[in-house]
């Protein structure tokens, strides 16, 4: 099951996704509307990814 860990703009979502994938995480980006995108990861990785994203931003 996938869990949302961050909601942001398309550009920032792509940047975060690339950084996470380089670290070996599985990542999905899904649009919410024209301006907001959800970053999703497997539930088992969500806490670690959430912590990483908040260290970066």
N, C-alpha and C positions, 0 to 999 in steps of 0.2 A: 504494500500500500504506500502511496506517495503522500508526502506531507508538505504543505506550504511553509517555507522558512523566511521568505522575504517578498515584499511587493515593492516594485520600483518602475522606473521608465524602461522602455525597450533597450536603449543604449546601455544603461547601467546593468540591466538584467543579462545582456549578452557578455559584458565584461566580467561580471561575477561568475557566470556560467563557465566561461573559458578558464578563469583562475581555478575554479573548483574541479573542472575536468582534468586540468594539468596535475592536480593533487590526487587524482584517481577516483573522484566521486561521480556517481551517476546523477545527471541533472536534466530536468525538463523545464522549459519556459512556456507558459501558457498565457495568452492575453485575457485580461479581464474586460477591458474596453479599449478605446483608441490610445490611451495614455498610460495605462497601468498593466504591468505584467507580473505574474506570480512565478517565483522560483520554487520548484518542487524537487525534493530528493526522497529517496527511500526512507521510510519511517525509522529504520535502524540507524541511519546516518544523520538524522535531523538535528539532534542536539549538538553534535560536533560541528556540523555545517553552520548552524545558527551562531555558535560561539565564534567561529572563524569570520563570518560576515560582520559581526559586531566588533571584532578586533580591527578589521579593515576600514570600517566606516564609523 
